[in-house]
Amino acid sequence: MSNENNNIIKVDNEEIDVTTLANDSILYLNHMIDLDKKLEKLNFEAQQVRTAKTAFLSMFNKSRKKDNTEKE
């Protein structure tokens, strides 16, 4: 779904003039636009979570090595 100008959008490879849509179609379109934004935000947050998990795993492994050397 893309917005090429103010009135024409592309959904499923079909160009649609928004001014020709009924109110219910506009509502569904707005839901789809909002869901696309949410998906983008969730993907961004998932990337942050994966990176943080990798960092914590690294710190955990370093702490275990420290624990092992202190016991010896």
LINKA-V725676 format. One record per pair of residues at least 4 apart in sequence whose C-alpha atoms are under 6 Angstrom apart, sorted by the first residue. I is the first residue (numbers start at 1). J is the second residue. Records with the same first field share a line. If there is no record, write none. Layout:
I->J + J
This chain:
1->10 + 11
2->9 + 10
3->9
7->17 + 18
8->16 + 17 + 18
9->15 + 16
10->14 + 15
21->25
42->46
56->60
